[in-house]
Amino acid sequence: MINTEADIKEIRFERVDPGAELIASIRVRGIAIPVHVARTDSGCYVCVDGRRRLSACEILCREDRKFARIPVMITNDYSKSGSGFWGNTQNHH
């Protein structure tokens, strides 16, 4: 998994009502827990977990562009994983 930032326009997600409480919290604190996304073959992202946070940021983005880029965790990108990712693969003979 890779932690990075992504533009909200690059993420496909189902819009939901985030609720006033979540919007108020994100307005003050920002995104505390990264949104989980999966990278598609076309290079875009699909939301795996966090559609309420994304919906809140989309609303807040109308007030302030700082909510346009949000922290994400890419769940299906193992490009930075070393051999340790696959477990203990050393030959101990």
C-alpha positions in Angstrom: 0.0 0.0 0.0 1.2 3.5 -0.8 0.2 6.7 1.0 0.0 9.8 -1.2 -2.3 12.6 -2.2 -4.7 12.7 -5.1 -6.9 15.2 -6.7 -10.5 14.5 -5.9 -11.3 14.8 -9.6 -9.2 11.7 -10.3 -11.3 9.5 -7.9 -14.5 7.8 -9.0 -16.9 7.3 -6.1 -20.6 7.2 -5.3 -21.8 10.5 -3.9 -23.6 10.3 -0.6 -24.8 12.7 2.0 -21.8 13.1 4.3 -23.8 14.9 7.1 -23.1 18.3 8.6 -21.0 16.9 11.4 -18.5 15.2 9.1 -18.3 18.3 6.9 -17.7 20.5 10.0 -15.0 18.2 11.3 -13.1 18.0 7.9 -13.4 21.8 7.5 -11.5 22.2 10.8 -9.2 19.2 10.9 -8.9 18.0 7.4 -8.9 14.3 6.4 -7.6 12.5 9.5 -7.7 9.0 7.9 -6.7 8.5 4.3 -9.3 7.4 1.8 -8.6 3.9 0.5 -8.5 3.8 -3.3 -7.6 1.3 -6.0 -5.7 2.3 -9.1 -7.4 1.4 -12.4 -5.7 0.5 -15.7 -6.5 3.9 -17.0 -4.6 5.6 -14.1 -7.6 6.9 -12.3 -8.7 5.8 -8.8 -11.8 4.1 -7.6 -12.9 4.6 -4.0 -12.7 1.4 -1.9 -13.5 3.0 1.4 -14.2 6.7 2.2 -17.1 7.9 0.0 -18.5 10.0 2.8 -15.2 11.7 3.3 -14.9 12.2 -0.5 -18.4 13.6 -0.7 -17.6 16.0 2.2 -14.4 17.2 0.5 -16.3 17.7 -2.8 -18.7 20.0 -1.0 -15.9 21.8 0.9 -13.9 22.3 -2.3 -16.5 24.8 -3.4 -15.5 27.0 -0.5 -11.7 26.3 -0.5 -9.5 24.6 -3.1 -7.3 23.1 -0.4 -9.9 20.3 -0.1 -9.3 19.4 -3.8 -6.2 17.2 -2.9 -6.7 14.6 -0.2 -4.6 11.9 1.4 -5.2 8.5 -0.1 -4.0 5.0 0.5 -3.6 3.0 -2.8 -4.5 -0.5 -1.9 -3.4 -2.3 -5.1 -0.1 -0.7 -5.9 2.8 -2.8 -4.8 5.4 -1.1 -7.0 7.5 0.2 -4.0 7.4 -3.2 -2.2 10.7 -4.9 -1.8 11.3 -8.6 -1.5 10.3 -8.3 2.2 6.8 -7.8 1.1 6.6 -11.5 0.0 7.7 -12.7 3.4 10.9 -14.4 4.4 12.2 -15.6 1.1 15.8 -16.1 2.0 17.3 -19.6 1.6 18.7 -20.6 5.0 20.5 -23.8 3.7 
